[in-house]
Amino acid sequence: MANKPMLDVLIIGAGFAGICAGIKLRQAGIERFRIYDKADGIGGTWWNNVYPGAACDIPSHLYCYSFEPNPHWSRLYSPQDEIQAYIEGCADKYGLRPHLSLGREIRALRYDDETATWEAEFTDGERVHARFVINGSGGLHRPSTPQFKGAERFRGITMHTAEWDRDFDPTGKDIAIIGSAASAIQVLPAIADRAKSISLYQRTPNYILPRNDFAYSDRWKRLFRRFPLLNRLHRLMIFYRLELFVYPIITRGEYRAKRMEEARRYIKVMTRGRKVRAAMVPDYEMGCKRMLISDDFFDALNADNVELVPQPIEEITETGIISSDGGERPFDAIVYATGFDMEGHLFGIDITGENGITLRRAWNDGAQAYRGVMAPGFPNYFMATGPNTGVGTASVVYMIEQSIGWIMKCIRRAGADKVVSVTPEATAAYNSRIQAAFPDTVWTSGCQSWYRKPDGRIEILYPHDARSYRRQMKRVDRQHVLFTPVAEATRPTLQAAK
């Protein structure tokens, strides 16, 4: 072991979380780290999702690092290419390029009890060792594609929005879009004017609200650049608007009822045709599923060449799709806008901790982590976006900054000779409090969503607002988090890994 290359920190993922971790490590004077990503480029979600119309549904000035504001955002909600370029720019500015290894997929992580180190095994068979692991892989990178009868027989073009073929030309084609949520309402308007026809297959209607997007003028960009305080105030205004006016939809029934009625009226006004209108208005509580925003979806839906198909899909044939109404529609291409495998995000790598216990086995009764970051039995292993860290309204980048800040406190305190672990008792108590808070939210009001498992347990979301998460991550509780000295005889010699 002493002769094998050793990292101080191994980081998984070159998206917002991985790049943030790398920046904070360098600022702390830690240089023996490496960022691995299975993709060939930087950006994570924003490298993978390049479908037409891809954009964020959080305002740009909040969807960036607080320590690296960007006065040049073109719009209130910037498109995919700008976000991906922003992450690349951060990697360049903070000198992370030498620490990056792209196109490298990790198959397994194993903890060595004797040396108190982690071994990462890559798909090409190479092994790399590290004291600490920060898993910064996000949940929006493993496509979820439903298994429809006969899907393998379809002779046309098939793709998931997360695996978009950049060479695909929708011009003159009959296209099916399966799914009607976040990616669907973005891709439909982006290709509807070129396609011959589009059929949008909807399983459940969504609350779709106006995005109210706009372009920042050159004058505003100059002001943001010249007066950084103005930029910070603009970000703060966005943050508190989401915290004070959007988050209450999750927790306050009377407030939610008013917003819900307004949203239903908006949908009715924006849709054309009685049947379409009836199919588009949700019958569940607003916020129970992800709330969507768009300024151009309804115009596209109302176009003469676009059809809403609210009937379930029965079968996919060689040439098209048969729905439950008995009709078969022929298509040149089928686009799956069906979201992501969130469980695959947590279990995408085979992770084995102390005494040979796998993470999958440890989470057999449900994924849970202390403050969403650490799991008992997996020392020196941290998750940037672990269980119950998805906030209902604010930016995931904001949450990542809080978790990475807490992780850095642990790494600094561990120094060169301590192992960081969390007690089972603290983890159980924390998760009991988290789960006990969910009945006070709309997420348990009865609708089916990707937020909830079949048994009703919620493992993705954080039940409180973003300010609460920030407060809980300000300090490391030494009663809950243990810093155990590594025996001198088993302490590895740290060398720079290639």
Summary of the structure (lengths in Angstrom):
residues: 498
radius of gyration: 23.6
end to end distance: 15.7
largest distance: 76.2
contacts: 1605
relative contact order: 0.15
helix: 34%
strand: 21%
